[in-house]
Amino acid sequence: MIKKEAAHIRKQFKMDHDQLNLYDILNVYIMKETNEIYHFERQPFAMLEREKQELYMSNFRKLLTGELDQKLFELKFLEEAEEPSQVMLHQGLITGDPEEWQDLMLMLVDKMLVDAKYEKDAVITFVRGQYFRPTKARNDEAEETGKDEVFAHPFILCSVNSTEQQRKTLLFDYVEREFKYNIMVDPIIKLSTPEQGFFYPSVTDNYSDINRVLYCTGSANNPNPQFIEQVLNAERSVTALEERSIFEDIVKEVAGEQIDVATIAQVYEEIHQVIEDNAEEEEPPRLDYRDVERVLKASGVEDVTAEKVERAFETIVNNKHYELKASSVIPKFTSKSIKIDTKVASITISPQDLRYVRQVNYQGKRCIMIEIDEDAVIEGFTLLTENLS
């Protein structure tokens, strides 16, 4: 799955979308005290009140929102699972019997309750349906557009949401003109903040891939390994944060612990250029040990050889053929910044401005120096420029 495919799926979840059909929705309420199913109900999605439909649609879009390898993870099913969830999901995908689909989803819920402890009551929601995708790009000048020929993609989506108790409040009754204590005790289902879930099947080259599932987490770079391995029976994926750490360890193994800022900035520039050069490709660019060797050499790192980088891959990830996603190892050239940590303060700066930062020795003390071409302003106050001798 690529970013474009994930975005297309998310965009389908809109009210009255002509390329999306939702058939059945199943809600299962889990009590935290007993860790058991307290109640479940299934009904056709079209029979829900429109306000409820809108809440669910918003929840589904929220679940599917995020960067790949940070909040969205395409996972491959494990082949050796005893009771493979892939079989349950595939059967649920192809069955036309709502009762059978319900029973299969409840079997998945049972797997979610094994060795799992919910801190709050939870609601697990399943919805099944299908969306349509054109087989080719739309051509408005042609007599037949890409929209005339579409593929149907049946799917199952699962969302796990926690609940919270309503706050005690004081209300004013306009009719009786008196203050009243709010005694509502029904829990609120937090549909605006799904904790985790999945979308099955995943999509590869615009085709449904029944051997993979898209796992979604509400917390970036924090997938639930128990849910992935025990519930979905899938291989755990490396997060973007973990992959960035792997890259940093490889660079340290090759270049040493201490690297000047200009070299770090150039490394990021080189990788950013790789991403730019492959922007039109369907698959995101990856870096093997030969690519890392080229990047480090181009960035001015001394004594870099293919053997040295290959050995670093073996040391860090125990696989010289490992490939790093270029988009994962580089800080985004957007609002995200690189953090410079010191005991005195933490400084954040955009990657492209790293070249203006230096660590210098001044009067026997290490200092961070940032070259600027205008006055620095702190909390509205313009700093006085001092001349250092």
Secondary structure, DSSP 4 states (H G I P E B T S, - for coil): --HHHHHHHHHH-STT-TTEEEEEEEEEEEETTTTEEEEEEEEEGGGS-HHHHHHHHHHHHHHT-S-BTTTEEEEEBPTT-SS-HHHHHHHHHH---HHHHHHHHHHHHHHHHTT---SS-EEEEEEEEEEEEESS---TTSSS-GGGSEEEEEEEEEEEEEEEPPPP-EEEETTTTEEEE----PPEE-TTS--EEEEESEEETTEEETTEEEEEESSTT---HHIIIIIS-BPPPPPHHHHHHHHHHHHHHHH-S---HHHHHHHHHHHHHHHHHTTTSSSPPEE-HHHHHHHHHHTT-SS--HHHHHHHHHHHHS-TT--EEHHHHS--SSS--EEEE-SS-EEEE-GGGGGGEEEEEETTEEEEEE--SS--EETTEEPPP----
